[in-house]
Amino acid sequence: MGHPALARAPDGELQDDAASAHGHQDPADDLEVDAADVVLTPRETEVLRLLAAGRTNRQVGAELHISEKTATVHGSNILAELGASGRTEAVALAARRDLLPAG
C-alpha cells in the first residue's frame, strides 16, 4: 500500500495527489522562464536594444560609454535572466515577451 497523498504518474514516478488531480507539475520541471519573472535593469534594457540592432559588445560599450567587458557582463546577465543560450535567442525571447524597448 502506498502513501494516500501520493499517486503514480504515467512514467512511474510518485507525485502528490493534489498536483496530479489538478494537472499541476513541479515548477522546477518547467525550464522556460516566465515573462513575468524577467526583470531587466534599465541598463540591461539599453544593452538588449543594441544587441537586437546587431551591435557587438565593443559597439555597445562605445555607444553607452562603458567598457567592452561591462557590456559583455550585461549581455551575460540578459542571457541568464531570459534563460537563453545565445544573443540571437535572447533577442527572439525578449521580442516574444515584449521586453524590447521601442526604437
C-alpha positions as CSV (number, residue, x, y, z in Angstrom):
1,M,0.0,0.0,0.0
2,G,1.3,3.4,-0.9
3,H,1.0,6.7,1.0
4,P,-2.5,8.1,0.5
5,A,-1.2,11.5,-0.6
6,L,0.9,10.1,-3.3
7,A,0.0,8.6,-6.7
8,R,2.0,7.1,-9.5
9,A,2.4,9.2,-12.6
10,P,2.3,7.5,-16.0
11,D,6.1,7.4,-16.0
12,G,6.1,5.5,-12.7
13,E,7.2,8.5,-10.6
14,L,5.4,9.2,-7.4
15,Q,3.6,12.6,-7.3
16,D,1.4,14.4,-5.0
17,D,-2.3,13.6,-5.5
18,A,-3.4,17.2,-5.3
19,A,-0.9,18.2,-8.0
20,S,-1.9,15.3,-10.3
21,A,-5.6,15.9,-9.7
22,H,-5.3,19.5,-10.8
23,G,-2.8,18.9,-13.6
24,H,-0.1,20.8,-11.8
25,Q,3.5,19.8,-12.1
26,D,6.6,20.7,-10.2
27,P,7.7,24.3,-11.3
28,A,11.3,23.0,-11.4
29,D,10.3,20.8,-14.4
30,D,9.4,23.9,-16.4
31,L,12.7,25.2,-17.8
32,E,11.3,28.1,-19.7
33,V,11.5,31.4,-17.8
34,D,8.1,33.0,-17.3
35,A,8.0,36.5,-18.9
36,A,6.5,37.9,-15.6
37,D,9.7,36.7,-13.8
38,V,12.1,38.5,-16.1
39,V,13.3,41.8,-14.7
40,L,15.9,43.7,-16.6
41,T,17.7,46.8,-15.2
42,P,17.4,49.9,-17.3
43,R,21.0,49.4,-18.4
44,E,20.3,45.8,-19.4
45,T,17.3,47.1,-21.4
46,E,19.6,49.5,-23.2
47,V,22.1,46.8,-23.9
48,L,19.3,44.5,-25.2
49,R,18.1,47.2,-27.6
50,L,21.6,47.5,-29.0
51,L,22.0,43.7,-29.2
52,A,18.7,43.5,-31.1
53,A,20.2,46.1,-33.5
54,G,23.1,43.7,-34.2
55,R,25.8,45.6,-32.2
56,T,28.9,43.9,-31.0
57,N,29.9,44.1,-27.3
58,R,32.6,46.6,-28.4
59,Q,30.0,48.8,-30.2
60,V,27.6,48.5,-27.2
61,G,30.3,49.7,-24.9
62,A,31.3,52.6,-27.1
63,E,27.7,53.7,-27.6
64,L,26.9,53.5,-23.9
65,H,30.3,54.9,-22.7
66,I,31.1,51.7,-20.8
67,S,33.9,49.2,-21.3
68,E,33.6,46.2,-23.6
69,K,33.9,43.9,-20.6
70,T,31.0,45.7,-18.8
71,A,28.9,45.3,-22.0
72,T,29.8,41.6,-22.1
73,V,28.7,41.2,-18.4
74,H,25.4,43.0,-19.1
75,G,24.9,40.7,-22.1
76,S,25.6,37.6,-20.0
77,N,23.1,38.8,-17.3
78,I,20.5,39.3,-20.0
79,L,21.1,35.7,-21.3
80,A,20.8,34.3,-17.8
81,E,17.7,36.3,-17.0
82,L,15.9,35.2,-20.2
83,G,17.2,31.6,-20.0
84,A,18.8,32.0,-23.4
85,S,21.8,30.2,-24.7
86,G,22.9,33.0,-27.1
87,R,22.3,36.5,-28.2
88,T,20.0,35.6,-31.1
89,E,17.8,33.5,-28.8
90,A,17.8,36.2,-26.2
91,V,16.6,38.8,-28.7
92,A,14.0,36.5,-30.0
93,L,12.7,35.6,-26.5
94,A,12.7,39.3,-25.5
95,A,10.7,40.2,-28.6
96,R,8.2,37.5,-27.9
97,R,7.8,38.7,-24.4
98,D,7.5,42.4,-25.3
99,L,10.7,43.2,-23.4
100,L,12.4,45.1,-26.3
101,P,12.2,48.9,-26.0
102,A,10.8,50.8,-29.0
103,G,13.2,52.5,-31.2
